[in-house]
Amino acid sequence: MAKGRLKNGAVAFIASGSAEARAALARLSAAYKGVPPEEAEVIVALGGDGFMLQTLHAFMNSGKPIYGMNCGTVGFLMNEFREDRLKERLAAALETSVYPLAMTARDRKGRIHQAYAINEVSMLRQSYQAAKLKILIDGTVRLEELICDGLIVATPAGSTAYNLSAHGPILPIYAPLLALTPISAFRPRTWRGALLPDKAEVVIEVLEAAKRPVNVVADNVEFKSVVEVRVAADRKAKSLILFDADHSWDERILAEQFKY
């Protein structure tokens, strides 16, 4: 985790579509002489966690760190919104590298779909019938049949999101792990998921795909009626995120584990 970079003071401001975020965009752009993103050293994203995820995707591999300020309803990825002393906050902020999952999915028509996921790849039943899945790790079948509502492959960054809601484990941000978490497992009832090395390739095959259709979602991109999904971390792709030094991502994840 390194200190944020702010040498020439060039900052770009972008915002979600909410009225609160758009109003903040106008005020901050005027107060700090905002520049276009391509000219900026740092991108300040105004909104909630969903908009922050979109921004991290949009500026992946650009080398530009993203500093989020919360103008939405959820803000685990965001810093507190304050308009004063922003340049000082950016200069002192801690920078974290986030590596996404690369997902490749094949649907029932044989079409191939690819997407990145910073938080998680989720497979979800498409109809009233439970999904029936086979799980392979690095080419070895680890679970012949999982009957469930779905399955999540989560990064450390995403371990406090959908994964946590499905009772998956919280992972420290630099842990070399992925969380494999079932959603409402019916058979085997006792299987609660697994922790995998982040070098592992996960392959999920959809059994009885015509009878039990399944969708796959990579963060906010969805593909319908898939029959096979491959997921692996991509260390060549990278997004950069900035947090205030007194409220780092490590501290947020640690604090989350002691909530009650």
Secondary structure, 3 states (H helix, E strand, C coil): CEECCCCCCCEEEEECCCHHHHHHHHHHHHHHCCCCHHHCCEEEEEECHHHHHHHHHHCCCCCCCEEEEECCCCCCCCECCCCCCHHHHHHHCEEEEECCEEEEEEECCCCEEEEEECCEEEEEECCCCCEEEEEEECCEEEEEEEEECEEEEECCCCCCCHHHHCCCCCCCCCCCEEEEEEECCCECCCCCCEEEECCCCEEEEECCCCCCCEEEEECCEEECCEEEEEEEECCCCCEEEEECHHHCHHHHHHHHCCCC
